[in-house]
């Protein structure tokens, strides 16, 4: 019956493209424009019309995007299989397998995890081409192009990032912390030893009426061809003068060849002469001289202009290293080089790719990198399409074809080329990527085939173990209560996908239940901050005429994405802020600091971000504020935006010692602890500031846990507290100092620190005090302390989680249920509930509790715990699979490795 109702419903529906007035030049604007449709409002019409010229969103036009990354139906199984292949593969295949791992993990959106996979791929790369691409990719991921005063070819000191080290072939298996040698003095030149021969036998090469005298033996040593010519049965072997006028080399070039034959040096020649020698070496098969010319020219490539000139010579003369060096400059200049048509001409066409392939520099890896950068810049540009087409042409493995075809489908869907998009999605599905069927359904829907799209998604739900995205996609083609049920099921299976919350919120808005709409969208904003959800909530606040709350949300949107366009992509956030400011309270700088202090104290991170954004409007170069912004964004798990703010803080530093502090934090957040400590020490030498001392203490405490390091960290923090700073940062320092004291068993000193922190409104110190009470066996006092934190904090999911440690099982379960409701991404509640079920001998229910969470929050600790459960249940196959998947997150995790080896041995013994 449902099918018949759908058929009748779809008969009356006609799909219309957005009208020309709805599609601007900005492709992002066109996409976001789908959310807008006029909406009649009864109150304050003139005010609201001024703020909302394009109306409110409607449920009819809401639509989630298709994820451009690989999304296996069973990610655990896929990762486990990949880990198994990594264990047995040859060294030459490891780098590409790590890139496959990177591709599978991209959908998790963890920048640090992805960076580790790129590092692993670079560590295991043996050929120059792969090293060049991966080193550039790592640089791009760190967005070093945004650092003022840092050149694309600068070496950061680590061998995996070093542009010179990338041009050396062979497996080094260097650690990410290994230092490179490129900054050492290499001024001394050592001549290569030359085999001695008959130095008296001379031959003259005649070019343009000039004679270049050469030692016959040394010219003969350049290649087998010369050896046969000068010492074989050829006529030239008997001649003292040989005419070289027609052999394509100038007098200057031949003189250089003569010098090279004696010295094996090129550093005294100009680049044009070395280029001539390279061509000569190719013509006469002088492999050693060709390699020397290749390496020398490669060392001369310093910028894009050099690269654009030399790459043509490199391609013509098949000089692999020259081409690699030119590619390296172009890739390390991304994303800026993406907008240089001369650069893109080298990559985009099939002919260009074939030229690169002839010298071994066209690969899936290269086009994977280029296409990802292009997609970040513009999903709908012709360049993005061409690069993805080259990616598909380079694809050899099944996963590579699936990825390239799926991404082509995503881009063409965005470009409204629905028929072609459908074809690419279907091809990706044939290559084994089931998620691409969602793209097929969407493309069908866009072409007016809604019922066909509905049947397709229903068949997927029947055929495979259902996951959240399946029900979300089918809801687009469903009607009535069934549509709502699909959305509820999607949220139940995967509470992290935002579309169901947005749809339900807008549906409530259409029913004039604006407060209920805000409560609905708050559910996901509480644990997953995104510009689109904040923009939607801003709409709702405007409808309520709560302009200050709307202004807050728009400021945070711009903090996350400074170029974000609102309302159909036609209104800049800054313009909307200007309009809303007329109805908002005006604050002075002193007022802003007071408001920031208040919001920071009640753990209102979103409110704090908005205040800082307002302060930065008046003082955009205030590095201290940008640094505070980065701290808040990290707390909200917005790593990309946080690192951008940290880079801006570094760029706007007013002094050398301040810049060193921010560079230290950048290094710390990218895993380089020793370098972070070094930056802190250099900053302290220049000026003993609070921030430099805090950075050093924080890094020391995180690097080592021994008593000597802890004592040293305590001394540094105590010294930092004597330096000028504000209460916000001193509260953090006191909190950290208290934590070290608790770890050292000095509870009275810890309590003093936490009480001092609470006196200056550092609310998080309640958690530290609770820990002190717990250590003193005052469990009720610990529970009460956490209750105070829950009452004061706006973001309190972690507080409920922590309070559960200080009460009985039933109360703990209630607290953890609330924590999960507030933030389903927190993993401890699932692990606790599973452990309780396991203690109650409810093995199956315990595994199901973890499996439910693993479906949307893949996590090493949950995989490890489920593997342990499986082992205790005798299900060694599942235990091994979970261990292998967990080790993809951290290959050196000792507990998981021990469990893995133990389960593997048991499985082998069982088969005997």
C-alpha positions in Angstrom: 0.0 0.0 0.0 2.8 2.4 0.8 4.3 1.8 -2.6 0.9 2.7 -4.3 0.7 5.9 -2.1 4.2 6.9 -3.2 3.4 6.3 -6.8 0.3 8.5 -6.6 2.2 11.1 -4.7 5.1 11.2 -7.2 2.8 11.5 -10.2 1.9 14.9 -9.0 5.4 16.1 -8.4 7.5 17.9 -11.0 11.1 18.6 -10.3 12.2 22.1 -11.2 15.7 23.4 -11.3 16.4 26.6 -9.3 15.4 29.6 -11.3 18.2 31.9 -12.7 17.5 34.4 -10.0 18.2 31.7 -7.4 21.6 30.7 -8.8 24.4 33.2 -8.4 27.9 33.0 -9.7 29.1 31.5 -6.4 28.5 27.7 -6.6 28.4 27.4 -2.8 25.7 30.0 -2.9 23.6 28.0 -5.3 23.9 24.9 -3.1 22.9 26.8 0.1 20.1 28.5 -1.9 18.2 25.3 -1.9 17.4 25.9 1.8 15.5 29.1 1.1 11.8 29.7 0.3 9.6 32.7 1.1 7.7 32.4 4.4 5.0 34.7 5.6 5.5 36.3 9.0 2.9 38.1 11.0 4.9 40.2 13.4 7.4 43.0 12.8 7.2 42.4 9.1 9.3 45.4 8.1 12.2 44.4 10.5 12.2 40.8 9.5 11.9 41.5 5.8 15.0 43.6 6.1 16.9 40.8 7.8 15.5 37.9 5.8 15.0 39.1 2.2 15.1 35.5 1.0 12.7 34.1 3.5 12.9 31.0 5.8 14.0 27.5 4.9 11.3 24.9 4.2 11.3 21.1 4.6 10.5 20.6 0.9 13.9 22.1 -0.1 16.1 20.8 2.7 18.6 18.2 1.4 21.8 16.6 2.8 24.9 16.4 0.7 26.5 13.2 -0.5 29.7 12.5 1.3 32.6 12.6 -1.2 34.7 10.0 0.8 34.7 6.3 0.8 32.1 4.9 3.2 32.2 1.1 3.5 29.1 -0.6 4.8 31.3 -2.3 7.5 34.3 0.0 8.2 35.6 -2.4 10.9 35.8 -5.3 8.4 37.4 -3.1 5.8 40.0 -1.8 8.2 40.8 -5.2 9.5 41.2 -6.6 6.0 43.6 -3.7 5.2 45.6 -4.3 8.4 46.0 -8.0 7.5 47.3 -7.0 4.0 49.7 -4.5 5.6 51.2 -7.3 7.8 52.1 -9.5 4.8 52.8 -7.1 2.0 56.2 -6.2 0.6 57.9 -2.9 1.5 57.2 -1.5 -2.0 53.4 -1.8 -1.4 53.2 -0.4 2.1 53.0 3.2 1.2 50.0 2.8 -1.1 48.2 0.6 1.5 48.6 3.4 4.1 47.0 5.7 1.5 44.1 3.2 1.2 43.8 3.3 5.0 43.8 7.2 4.8 41.0 7.0 2.3 38.9 4.8 4.5 39.5 6.9 7.6 38.7 10.2 5.9 35.0 9.9 6.6 35.7 10.0 10.4 37.0 13.6 10.1 39.9 13.3 12.5 42.7 15.5 11.2 45.3 14.1 13.6 44.5 10.5 12.7 44.7 11.4 9.0 48.0 13.2 9.4 49.5 10.1 11.1 48.4 7.9 8.1 50.0 10.4 5.7 53.2 10.3 7.8 53.1 6.5 7.6 52.7 6.6 3.9 55.6 9.0 3.6 57.8 6.9 5.9 57.3 3.8 3.8 57.7 5.5 0.4 60.8 4.5 -1.6 60.5 6.3 -4.9 61.2 10.0 -5.4 57.8 10.7 -6.9 55.8 9.3 -3.9 58.1 11.1 -1.5 57.6 14.4 -3.3 53.8 14.1 -3.4 53.4 13.0 0.2 55.8 15.6 1.6 53.8 18.3 -0.2 50.6 16.7 1.0 51.8 16.8 4.7 52.7 20.5 4.2 49.3 21.2 2.8 47.5 19.5 5.7 49.4 21.8 8.0 48.5 24.8 5.8 52.0 26.2 6.0 51.0 28.4 3.0 49.2 30.5 5.6 52.3 31.2 7.7 53.8 34.6 6.9 57.5 34.5 6.2 57.6 30.8 5.4 58.6 29.8 1.9 57.2 26.7 0.2 60.7 25.2 -0.1 61.7 25.9 3.5 62.7 22.9 5.5 61.0 22.6 8.9 63.8 20.4 10.1 62.1 17.0 9.9 63.2 14.5 7.3 59.6 13.5 6.3 58.8 17.2 5.4 62.2 18.1 3.9 62.0 19.0 0.2 65.7 17.9 -0.3 65.2 14.6 1.4 62.2 13.9 -0.8 64.5 13.9 -3.9 66.6 11.0 -2.6 65.4 7.6 -3.7 65.3 4.6 -1.3 63.6 3.5 1.9 64.7 5.3 5.0 61.8 4.3 7.3 62.5 7.6 9.2 60.4 8.5 12.2 58.3 11.7 12.0 60.7 13.1 14.7 63.9 12.4 12.8 65.8 15.5 11.9 67.1 16.1 8.4 70.7 17.2 7.5 69.9 19.8 4.9 70.7 22.7 7.1 74.2 21.5 7.7 77.2 23.0 5.9 77.7 21.2 2.6 80.1 23.8 1.1 83.0 21.4 0.8 83.1 19.8 -2.6 84.8 16.4 -3.1 85.8 15.4 -6.6 84.8 12.0 -7.6 87.8 9.7 -8.1 88.5 9.2 -11.8 90.0 6.0 -13.1 93.4 6.8 -14.5 94.2 6.0 -18.1 96.3 7.3 -20.9 96.3 11.1 -20.4 98.5 11.7 -23.4 96.1 10.5 -26.1 94.2 13.6 -27.2 91.2 14.0 -29.5 89.8 17.3 -30.8 86.1 17.9 -31.5 85.6 20.5 -34.2 82.5 22.8 -33.9 82.1 26.0 -35.9 85.7 26.2 -36.9 86.8 25.8 -33.3 88.6 22.8 -31.8 88.0 21.5 -28.3 90.8 19.3 -27.1 89.8 16.4 -24.9 91.5 13.5 -23.3 90.4 10.6 -25.4 90.2 8.1 -22.5 88.1 10.4 -20.4 85.6 11.2 -23.1 85.4 7.5 -23.8 84.6 6.8 -20.2 81.4 8.9 -20.4 79.5 6.2 -22.2 79.7 2.9 -24.1 78.9 4.8 -27.3 81.9 7.1 -26.9 84.1 4.2 -25.9 83.2 2.3 -29.1 83.6 5.4 -31.1 87.0 6.3 -29.8 88.5 2.9 -29.1 86.5 0.5 -31.3 86.5 -0.2 -35.0 84.9 3.0 -36.1 86.7 5.5 -38.3 86.8 8.0 -35.5 89.0 5.8 -33.4 91.9 6.5 -35.8 91.1 10.3 -36.1 92.7 13.1 -34.1 89.9 15.5 -35.1 86.2 14.7 -35.1 83.6 16.9 -36.7 80.8 17.6 -34.1 79.2 20.5 -36.0 76.0 18.6 -36.7 75.7 16.9 -33.2 73.6 19.6 -31.6 76.1 21.0 -29.1 77.7 24.4 -29.0 81.4 25.2 -28.4 80.6 26.3 -24.9 78.7 23.1 -24.2 81.4 20.9 -25.5 84.0 22.7 -23.5 81.8 22.0 -20.4 81.6 18.3 -21.4 85.4 18.2 -21.6 85.8 19.8 -18.1 83.2 17.4 -16.7 85.0 14.4 -18.1 88.0 15.5 -16.0 86.4 16.8 -12.9 82.9 15.3 -12.7 81.7 18.8 -11.5 78.9 21.0 -12.8 78.8 23.8 -10.3 81.0 26.2 -12.4 78.5 26.1 -15.4 75.4 28.2 -16.0 72.0 26.5 -16.1 71.7 26.8 -19.9 75.0 25.1 -20.4 74.0 22.2 -18.1 70.8 21.9 -20.0 72.9 21.5 -23.2 75.0 18.9 -21.5 71.8 17.1 -20.4 70.7 16.9 -24.0 74.1 15.8 -25.2 74.2 13.1 -22.5 70.9 11.8 -23.7 72.0 11.7 -27.3 75.2 9.8 -26.5 73.8 7.6 -23.7 76.1 9.2 -21.0 74.1 7.9 -18.1 76.4 9.2 -15.3 76.6 12.6 -16.8 72.8 12.7 -17.4 72.2 11.8 -13.7 74.6 14.5 -12.6 73.0 17.1 -14.9 69.6 15.9 -13.7 70.5 16.3 -10.1 72.2 19.7 -10.6 69.3 21.2 -12.5 66.9 19.8 -9.9 68.8 21.6 -7.2 68.3 24.9 -9.0 64.5 24.9 -8.9 63.5 27.5 -6.3 60.1 28.9 -7.3 57.2 28.5 -9.7 58.8 30.4 -12.5 61.9 28.2 -12.4 59.6 25.1 -12.3 57.5 26.2 -15.3 60.7 26.7 -17.4 62.7 23.6 -16.3 59.8 21.1 -16.3 59.6 21.5 -20.1 63.2 20.6 -20.5 62.9 17.8 -18.0 59.9 16.3 -19.8 61.7 16.6 -23.2 64.9 15.1 -22.0 63.2 12.5 -19.6 65.1 14.0 -16.7 63.2 12.3 -13.8 64.8 14.4 -11.0 64.3 17.7 -12.7 60.6 16.9 -13.3 60.3 15.7 -9.7 61.9 18.9 -8.4 59.6 21.1 -10.5 56.5 19.1 -9.4 57.6 19.5 -5.8 57.6 23.3 -6.0 54.2 23.3 -7.7 52.7 21.0 -5.1 54.2 22.7 -2.1 52.7 26.0 -3.4 49.2 24.5 -3.2 46.5 25.8 -3.0 47.8 29.0 -4.6 49.4 27.2 -7.6 46.0 25.8 -8.3 44.9 29.2 -9.7 47.9 29.5 -12.0 46.7 28.3 -15.4 50.3 27.6 -16.5 50.7 25.1 -13.6 47.3 23.5 -14.1 48.1 23.1 -17.8 50.8 20.6 -16.8 48.3 18.4 -15.0 44.8 18.7 -16.3 44.6 17.3 -19.8 45.0 13.6 -20.9 48.0 14.7 -23.0 49.6 16.4 -20.1 49.2 13.3 -18.0 50.7 11.1 -20.7 53.8 13.4 -20.8 54.2 13.1 -17.0 53.7 9.3 -17.3 56.6 9.0 -19.7 59.0 10.2 -17.0 57.3 8.2 -14.2 55.5 11.2 -12.7 51.8 10.5 -13.4 50.2 8.5 -10.6 47.0 7.9 -8.7 48.7 9.4 -5.7 49.5 12.7 -7.5 46.0 13.1 -8.9 44.5 12.1 -5.6 46.3 15.0 -3.9 45.5 17.5 -6.6 41.8 16.6 -6.9 41.3 16.8 -3.1 42.8 20.3 -3.0 40.7 21.3 -6.0 37.5 20.0 -4.4 38.3 22.0 -1.3 38.7 25.1 -3.4 35.6 24.6 -5.6 33.4 21.5 -6.0 32.0 22.7 -9.4 35.0 24.0 -11.3 36.0 22.6 -14.7 39.5 22.1 -13.3 38.1 19.9 -10.5 36.3 17.7 -13.0 39.4 17.4 -15.2 41.6 16.4 -12.3 39.1 13.8 -11.1 39.0 12.4 -14.7 42.8 12.0 -14.6 42.4 10.4 -11.2 40.0 7.8 -12.6 42.4 7.2 -15.5 45.3 6.5 -13.1 43.2 4.2 -10.9 44.3 0.6 -10.9 43.1 -0.9 -7.6 39.4 -1.5 -7.0 39.2 1.0 -4.1 41.0 3.6 -6.3 38.4 3.3 -9.1 35.5 3.4 -6.6 36.9 6.6 -5.0 37.5 8.4 -8.3 34.2 7.4 -9.8 32.3 8.3 -6.6 33.9 11.7 -6.4 33.2 12.4 -10.0 29.6 11.6 -9.3 29.5 14.0 -6.3 31.0 16.9 -8.3 28.7 16.4 -11.3 25.7 16.2 -8.9 26.8 19.6 -7.5 27.1 20.9 -11.1 23.5 19.7 -11.7 24.7 17.3 -14.4 22.4 14.6 -13.0 22.5 12.0 -15.8 26.3 11.9 -15.9 26.5 11.9 -12.1 24.1 8.9 -12.0 26.4 7.0 -14.4 29.5 7.6 -12.3 27.8 6.7 -9.1 26.5 3.5 -10.7 30.1 2.7 -11.9 31.4 3.3 -8.4 28.8 0.9 -6.9 29.9 -1.7 -9.4 33.4 -1.2 -8.2 32.2 -2.2 -4.7 31.2 1.1 -3.1 27.7 0.5 -1.9 27.3 4.1 -0.5 27.4 5.3 -4.1 23.9 3.9 -4.5 22.8 6.9 -2.4 24.2 9.0 -5.2 22.4 7.0 -7.8 19.1 7.5 -5.9 19.7 11.3 -5.5 20.5 11.7 -9.2 17.3 9.8 -10.1 15.4 12.0 -7.7 16.8 15.1 -9.4 15.6 13.8 -12.8 12.1 13.3 -11.5 12.3 9.6 -10.7 11.4 9.7 -7.0 9.7 6.4 -6.7 12.6 4.7 -8.4 14.9 6.4 -5.9 12.7 5.2 -3.0 12.7 1.6 -4.3 16.5 1.6 -4.7 17.1 2.7 -1.1 14.5 0.3 0.2 16.3 -2.5 -1.5 19.6 -1.5 0.1 18.0 -1.5 3.5 16.7 -5.0 2.9 19.9 -6.3 1.4 22.5 -4.9 3.9 22.7 -4.3 7.6 21.0 -0.9 7.8 23.1 2.1 8.7 21.9 5.7 9.4 22.6 7.2 5.9 20.4 4.6 4.3 17.3 5.7 6.2 18.3 9.4 5.9 18.5 9.0 2.1 15.2 7.1 1.8 13.5 9.8 3.9 14.0 12.2 1.0 11.7 10.1 -1.2 9.2 9.0 1.5 6.1 10.8 2.7 4.1 11.4 5.8 4.7 9.4 8.9 7.0 7.0 7.1 9.3 9.9 6.3 9.4 11.0 10.0 10.0 7.3 11.0 12.9 7.0 8.6 14.5 10.2 10.1 14.0 8.9 13.6 15.6 5.6 12.6 18.5 7.4 11.0 19.1 9.3 14.2 18.8 6.2 16.3 21.4 4.4 14.2 23.7 7.4 13.8 22.9 10.4 16.0 25.8 12.3 14.5 24.3 13.0 11.1 22.8 16.5 11.1 20.0 16.4 8.4 17.3 14.7 10.6 17.7 17.3 13.3 17.6 20.1 10.7 14.5 18.6 9.0 12.6 18.2 12.3 13.6 21.7 13.4 12.3 23.3 10.2 9.1 21.2 10.3 8.5 22.6 13.8 9.2 26.1 12.4 6.6 25.6 9.7 4.1 24.7 12.5 5.0 28.0 14.2 6.7 26.1 17.1 9.9 28.2 17.0 11.0 27.4 20.5 10.6 23.7 19.8 12.6 24.2 16.6 15.5 25.7 18.5 15.4 22.9 21.1 15.6 20.4 18.3 18.6 22.0 16.5 20.3 22.5 19.9 20.5 18.7 20.3 23.2 18.5 17.6 24.8 21.8 18.2 25.5 20.7 21.7 28.0 18.1 20.6 28.8 18.8 16.9 29.3 22.4 15.9 28.8 23.2 12.2 28.1 26.4 10.3 24.9 25.2 8.6 23.2 24.2 11.9 24.3 27.5 13.6 22.9 29.4 10.6 19.6 27.6 10.9 19.4 28.4 14.6 20.2 32.1 13.7 17.1 32.1 11.4 15.0 30.8 14.2 16.2 33.4 16.6 15.5 36.2 14.1 12.0 34.9 13.8 11.7 35.2 17.6 13.2 38.6 17.3 16.0 37.5 19.7 18.5 39.4 17.7 21.4 39.1 20.2 21.2 35.3 20.1 21.1 35.4 16.3 24.1 37.8 16.3 26.0 35.4 18.6 25.4 32.4 16.2 26.4 34.3 13.1 29.6 35.5 14.8 30.4 31.8 15.6 29.6 30.8 12.0 32.2 33.3 10.7 34.7 32.1 13.3 34.3 28.6 11.9 34.3 29.7 8.2 35.2 33.4 7.7 34.0 33.3 4.1 30.7 31.6 4.8 27.8 33.1 2.8 24.3 33.1 4.4 20.8 33.3 3.1 21.0 31.7 -0.3 24.7 32.5 -0.5 23.8 36.1 -1.3 24.4 37.7 2.1 27.8 37.9 3.7 27.9 37.2 7.4 29.5 40.5 8.1 26.7 42.4 6.4 24.1 40.5 8.4 26.1 41.3 11.6 25.9 45.0 10.7 22.1 44.8 10.2 21.5 42.9 13.5 23.8 45.2 15.4 21.1 47.9 15.2 18.9 45.8 17.5 21.7 44.5 19.8 23.2 46.0 22.9 26.3 48.0 22.3 29.4 46.9 24.3 32.7 48.7 24.9 36.0 46.8 25.0 35.7 46.7 28.8 32.2 45.3 28.5 33.4 42.7 26.1 36.1 41.5 28.5 33.6 41.3 31.3 31.2 39.3 29.1 34.0 37.0 28.0 35.0 36.4 31.6 31.4 35.6 32.5 30.9 33.2 29.6 34.2 31.5 30.0 33.4 31.0 33.7 30.1 29.3 33.0 31.7 27.2 30.2 29.6 28.8 27.5 32.1 28.2 24.7 29.9 29.3 21.9 29.1 32.6 23.7 32.8 33.1 24.4 33.7 32.6 20.7 31.1 35.2 19.7 32.5 37.8 22.2 36.0 37.2 20.9 34.8 37.6 17.3 33.2 40.9 18.3 36.5 42.1 19.9 38.5 41.0 16.9 36.3 43.2 14.6 37.8 46.2 16.3 41.3 44.8 16.7 41.7 42.1 14.0 45.5 41.8 14.6 45.2 41.0 18.3 47.2 37.8 18.6 46.2 37.1 22.2 42.5 37.1 21.2 43.2 34.8 18.2 45.0 32.4 20.5 42.0 32.4 22.9 39.8 31.7 19.9 41.9 28.6 19.0 41.7 27.3 22.6 37.9 27.4 22.5 37.7 25.8 19.1 39.9 23.0 20.2 37.6 22.5 23.2 34.7 22.3 20.8 36.6 19.7 18.6 36.8 22.2 15.7 40.5 21.4 14.9 40.7 22.8 11.5 39.3 26.2 12.5 41.4 26.1 15.7 44.7 25.6 13.8 43.7 28.4 11.4 43.3 30.8 14.4 46.6 29.7 15.8 48.4 30.4 12.6 46.8 33.8 12.5 47.9 34.5 16.0 51.4 33.6 15.0 51.3 35.8 11.9 50.0 38.8 14.0 52.5 38.4 16.8 53.9 41.8 17.9 57.2 40.3 19.2 59.6 37.5 18.6 59.0 35.9 22.0 55.2 35.8 21.4 55.6 34.4 17.9 57.8 31.6 19.3 55.0 30.6 21.7 52.4 30.3 19.0 54.8 28.3 16.8 55.4 26.1 19.8 51.6 25.4 20.1 51.4 24.7 16.4 54.2 22.2 16.7 52.7 20.6 19.9 49.3 20.1 18.1 51.0 18.5 15.2 52.9 16.0 17.4 56.3 17.6 17.6 56.8 17.8 21.4 60.5 18.3 21.4 60.4 21.2 18.9 57.5 22.8 21.0 59.7 22.7 24.1 62.6 24.2 22.1 60.3 27.1 21.0 59.2 27.7 24.6 62.8 27.8 25.8 63.8 30.3 23.1 60.8 32.5 24.0 61.7 32.3 27.7 65.3 33.4 26.9 63.9 36.5 25.2 61.2 37.2 27.9 59.9 35.1 30.8 56.2 35.4 29.9 53.2 33.5 31.3 52.4 32.0 28.0 55.9 30.7 27.3 56.3 29.2 30.7 52.8 27.7 30.5 53.6 26.1 27.1 56.8 24.6 28.5 55.0 23.2 31.6 52.1 21.8 29.6 54.4 20.1 27.1 56.6 18.6 29.8 53.6 17.3 31.7 52.3 15.7 28.5 55.7 14.3 27.4 56.9 12.6 30.6 55.1 11.3 33.8 58.2 10.6 36.0 58.5 12.4 39.3 61.5 14.5 38.3 59.6 15.9 35.2 56.5 16.5 37.3 58.5 18.5 39.9 60.1 20.6 37.1 56.6 21.2 35.6 55.4 22.4 39.0 58.3 24.9 39.3 57.6 26.3 35.9 53.9 26.7 36.5 54.5 28.4 39.8 56.9 30.8 38.0 54.3 31.3 35.3 51.7 32.3 37.9 54.0 35.1 39.1 54.0 36.6 35.5 51.4 39.1 34.3 48.3 37.5 32.8 44.5 37.6 33.2 42.3 35.4 35.4 41.1 33.2 32.5 44.6 31.9 31.8 45.8 31.9 35.4 42.8 29.8 36.3 43.9 27.2 33.7 47.4 27.2 35.1 46.1 26.7 38.6 43.9 23.9 37.4 46.9 22.2 35.6 49.1 22.6 38.7 46.4 21.0 40.9 46.3 18.1 38.5 50.0 17.5 38.8 49.8 17.7 42.6 47.0 15.1 42.6 49.1 12.7 40.4 51.9 13.2 42.8 49.7 12.5 45.9 50.0 16.1 47.3 46.3 16.5 47.9 46.5 19.5 50.2 48.5 21.5 47.7 46.1 20.4 44.9 43.1 21.5 46.9 44.7 25.0 47.4 45.3 25.3 43.7 41.7 24.4 42.9 40.2 26.7 45.5 42.3 29.6 44.2 41.1 28.8 40.7 37.5 28.8 41.8 38.0 32.1 43.5 38.8 33.6 40.1 35.8 31.9 38.5 37.6 29.0 36.8 34.6 26.7 37.0 36.3 23.6 35.7 38.3 23.5 38.9 35.2 21.9 40.5 36.2 18.7 38.6 39.7 18.9 40.2 38.3 19.4 43.6 36.0 16.4 43.1 39.1 14.4 42.3 40.8 15.5 45.5 37.7 14.5 47.6 37.6 11.2 45.8 41.3 10.5 46.7 40.5 11.3 50.3 37.6 8.8 50.2 35.1 11.5 50.5 32.8 10.2 47.7 29.7 12.3 48.6 31.7 15.5 48.6 33.2 14.6 45.2 29.7 14.0 43.9 28.4 17.3 45.3 31.4 19.1 43.7 30.5 17.7 40.3 26.9 18.7 40.9 28.1 22.3 41.3 29.9 22.1 37.9 26.8 20.7 36.3 24.7 23.5 37.6 27.1 26.2 36.4 28.3 24.8 33.1 26.3 25.3 29.9 28.2 22.5 28.2 28.0 19.8 30.9 28.0 16.4 29.2 31.5 15.7 30.5 30.5 16.8 34.0 27.7 14.2 34.1 30.2 11.6 32.8 32.7 12.5 35.5 30.1 12.6 38.3 29.1 9.0 37.5 32.5 7.9 39.0 31.4 9.2 42.4 28.1 7.4 42.9 26.4 4.0 43.0 25.7 2.0 39.9 22.1 3.1 39.3 22.9 6.8 39.7 26.0 6.4 37.6 23.8 4.8 34.9 21.4 7.7 35.0 24.3 10.2 34.7 25.9 8.4 31.8 22.5 8.1 30.0 22.2 11.9 30.3 25.8 12.3 29.0 25.0 10.1 26.0 21.8 12.1 25.3 23.8 15.4 25.5 26.8 14.1 23.6 26.5 10.7 21.9 30.2 11.0 20.7 31.5 10.4 24.3 32.6 6.8 24.4 33.1 6.2 28.2 29.3 5.8 28.8 29.0 3.0 26.2 32.1 1.3 27.6 30.8 1.5 31.2 27.4 0.2 30.3 28.9 -2.7 28.3 31.2 -3.5 31.2 28.3 -3.6 33.7 26.4 -5.9 31.3 29.5 -8.1 31.0 29.7 -8.3 34.8 26.1 -9.4 34.9 27.0 -12.2 32.4 25.0 -10.6 29.6 27.6 -11.1 27.0 25.5 -10.6 23.9 23.9 -7.4 25.3 27.4 -6.1 26.3 28.7 -6.6 22.7 25.5 -5.0 21.3 26.0 -1.9 23.5 29.5 -1.4 22.0 28.4 -2.3 18.5 25.7 0.4 18.6 28.3 3.1 19.3 31.0 1.7 17.0 28.6 2.0 14.1 28.9 5.8 14.2 31.9 6.5 16.5 34.8 4.2 15.6 37.2 4.3 18.5 40.3 2.4 19.5 39.2 1.8 23.1 35.7 0.6 22.1 37.2 -1.8 19.5 39.7 -3.0 22.1 37.0 -3.6 24.7 34.8 -5.4 22.2 37.7 -7.6 21.1 38.3 -8.5 24.7 34.6 -9.4 25.1 34.8 -11.6 22.0 37.9 -13.3 23.2 36.2 -14.2 26.5 33.2 -15.5 24.6 35.5 -17.7 22.4 34.7 -15.8 19.3 38.3 -15.4 18.2 37.5 -14.5 14.6 35.6 -11.4 15.7 38.2 -10.6 18.4 41.0 -10.7 15.8 39.0 -8.5 13.4 38.4 -5.8 16.1 42.1 -5.9 17.1 43.2 -5.4 13.5 40.8 -2.5 13.0 41.9 -0.9 16.3 45.6 -1.2 15.3 44.8 1.0 12.2 44.3 3.8 14.7 47.5 3.2 16.7 49.7 0.3 15.4 51.8 0.5 18.6 49.0 0.3 21.2 50.5 -2.2 23.6 47.3 -3.6 25.1 45.7 -4.2 21.7 48.8 -5.8 20.4 49.0 -8.2 23.4 45.4 -9.1 22.9 45.9 -9.5 19.2 48.9 -11.9 19.5 47.1 -13.9 22.3 43.9 -14.3 20.2 45.9 -15.2 17.1 47.9 -17.9 19.0 44.6 -19.3 20.4 43.1 -19.4 17.0 46.1 -21.2 15.6 46.1 -23.8 18.4 42.4 -24.3 17.9 43.1 -25.3 14.3 45.8 -27.9 15.2 
